[in-house]
Amino acid sequence: MGIIDDGIERAVQRAFTRPIPKSAGAQMRYLVKQLKGTRAAAGLLSISQRTVERYVKDQIRRPRADLAQRLEDAVRQRWQPRVRERARRQAATTAGIIIDTRARLGFTAPVGTTDDARVRHLTLALPPHHAARLFDAQDAGADERQLRDLAAEALGEVYFRDGGRRAAGLEVQFTDLEHVQFEL
């Protein structure tokens, strides 16, 4: 996963109404239930089926650090799918998405002009159709470059081209990404 993909996923996870299970046993039971068996859970986590069974029965309580992280990530990916889908649908149809980024942004323009590429810190509300494009690309398995290009296009339309009122036809550069955060 990349910076943009992770940022979108974290924004969707902030919509959760309940926290994920805390203990390793509860996380493992949830994962076994979601995957419909201990064999599938074991395959996903790269551990033995017997180890999964021992976690389910609370015979093992503290997993190794790497396994604990894999287990938490697997549970987080599957946690509250309806809440996740509702938040994404609302952002894609009515609410839009807010992006906060610090990156090198601008057009290819003469040095010293206002549109020259430079490090900028922007916090903008993107319209719902841009959120829908980002979610659709993420669902289709777009790589980091494609997601970054979509975000740059959205920032270009909203910030630089002001919805088509100025700087028509110019392409936005979105490089040297320092941080990005999304809010639904």
C-alpha positions in Angstrom: 0.0 0.0 0.0 1.1 3.5 -0.6 0.6 6.9 1.1 -2.6 7.8 -0.7 -4.1 4.3 -0.4 -3.3 4.2 3.4 -4.7 7.7 3.9 -8.0 6.8 2.3 -8.2 3.6 4.3 -7.5 5.4 7.6 -10.2 8.0 6.8 -12.7 5.2 6.2 -11.7 3.5 9.4 -12.3 6.6 11.4 -16.0 6.1 10.6 -16.1 2.9 12.7 -18.7 2.9 15.4 -17.0 0.4 17.6 -13.3 -0.3 18.2 -11.8 -3.6 16.9 -11.3 -6.4 19.5 -8.3 -5.8 21.8 -7.2 -9.3 22.8 -5.5 -11.7 20.4 -8.1 -14.3 21.2 -11.0 -12.1 20.4 -9.3 -10.9 17.2 -8.6 -14.5 16.1 -12.2 -15.6 16.9 -13.5 -12.7 14.7 -11.1 -13.6 11.9 -12.0 -17.3 12.0 -15.7 -16.4 11.9 -15.2 -14.0 9.0 -13.1 -16.5 7.0 -15.3 -19.4 8.0 -12.6 -21.6 9.4 -9.3 -22.0 11.1 -7.5 -23.3 8.0 -8.3 -20.1 6.1 -7.2 -17.9 9.0 -4.0 -19.9 9.4 -3.2 -19.5 5.7 -3.9 -15.7 5.8 -1.6 -15.2 8.8 1.1 -17.7 7.7 0.8 -19.8 10.9 -0.3 -23.3 11.6 -4.0 -24.3 12.0 -3.2 -25.6 15.5 -1.8 -22.2 16.5 -5.0 -20.6 15.4 -7.0 -23.1 17.4 -4.9 -22.3 20.5 -5.5 -18.6 20.1 -9.3 -19.2 19.7 -9.3 -21.2 23.0 -7.2 -18.5 24.7 -4.4 -21.0 25.3 -2.0 -18.5 23.8 -2.6 -14.9 24.9 0.3 -12.8 23.6 1.4 -13.2 20.0 4.8 -12.3 18.7 5.0 -8.6 17.6 4.9 -9.4 13.8 2.0 -11.8 14.2 0.1 -9.3 16.4 0.5 -6.7 13.7 -0.6 -9.0 10.9 -3.6 -10.2 13.0 -4.7 -6.6 13.8 -4.3 -5.6 10.2 -6.4 -8.5 9.0 -9.1 -7.8 11.5 -9.1 -4.1 10.7 -9.5 -4.8 7.0 -12.7 -6.8 7.7 -14.1 -4.8 10.6 -17.6 -3.3 10.2 -18.0 -3.7 6.4 -21.4 -2.1 6.3 -20.3 1.0 8.3 -17.2 1.2 6.0 -19.4 1.0 2.8 -21.9 3.5 4.2 -19.1 6.0 4.9 -17.6 5.5 1.4 -21.0 5.8 -0.3 -21.9 9.0 1.6 -18.5 10.6 0.7 -18.9 9.6 -3.0 -22.5 10.8 -3.4 -23.1 13.8 -1.0 -20.4 14.8 1.4 -17.2 14.6 -0.6 -13.8 14.2 1.0 -11.4 16.6 2.7 -7.7 16.3 1.8 -4.9 17.8 3.8 -1.5 17.5 2.2 1.9 19.0 2.1 3.6 18.4 -1.2 5.2 20.1 -4.2 2.3 21.3 -6.1 1.9 23.6 -9.1 1.9 23.8 -12.9 4.9 23.9 -15.1 5.2 27.6 -15.2 7.9 30.3 -15.2 9.8 30.7 -12.0 8.4 33.3 -9.8 4.8 33.1 -11.0 2.0 32.1 -8.5 1.5 28.8 -10.2 5.1 27.7 -10.1 5.6 24.3 -8.5 6.6 24.7 -4.9 5.9 23.0 -1.6 2.5 23.9 -0.4 0.3 22.9 2.5 -3.3 22.6 1.3 -6.5 21.6 3.1 -9.4 21.4 0.6 -12.8 19.9 0.4 -13.1 17.8 -2.7 -16.5 17.4 -4.4 -18.2 14.0 -4.2 -17.3 13.0 -7.7 -13.6 13.2 -6.9 -14.1 11.0 -3.8 -16.0 8.5 -6.0 -13.1 8.4 -8.5 -10.6 7.8 -5.7 -12.7 5.0 -4.2 -13.4 3.4 -7.5 -9.7 3.4 -8.4 -8.8 2.0 -5.0 -11.4 -0.8 -5.4 -10.0 -1.6 -8.9 -6.5 -2.1 -7.5 -4.9 1.1 -8.7 -1.3 1.6 -7.8 0.1 4.5 -5.8 1.0 6.5 -9.0 -2.6 6.3 -10.3 -4.1 7.3 -7.0 -1.6 10.2 -6.8 -2.5 11.3 -10.3 -6.2 11.3 -9.4 -5.6 13.3 -6.3 -3.5 15.8 -8.3 -6.2 16.1 -10.9 -8.8 16.8 -8.1 -6.5 19.4 -6.4 -5.9 21.0 -9.8 -9.6 21.4 -10.5 -10.5 22.6 -7.1 -7.5 24.8 -6.1 -5.7 25.9 -9.3 -8.4 25.9 -11.9 -11.1 26.9 -9.5 -13.7 24.7 -11.1 -12.9 25.9 -14.6 -12.8 29.6 -13.9 -9.0 30.0 -14.5 -5.9 28.2 -15.8 -7.8 26.0 -18.1 -5.9 23.1 -19.7 -2.9 23.1 -17.4 -1.8 19.9 -15.7 -0.9 19.9 -12.1 2.3 18.4 -10.7 2.0 16.5 -7.4 5.5 15.4 -6.3 7.6 15.3 -3.2 4.6 14.2 -1.1 5.5 14.8 2.6 2.1 14.0 4.1 -1.5 13.4 3.2 -4.5 12.9 5.3 -8.1 12.4 4.3 -11.4 13.0 6.2 -14.8 11.9 5.2 
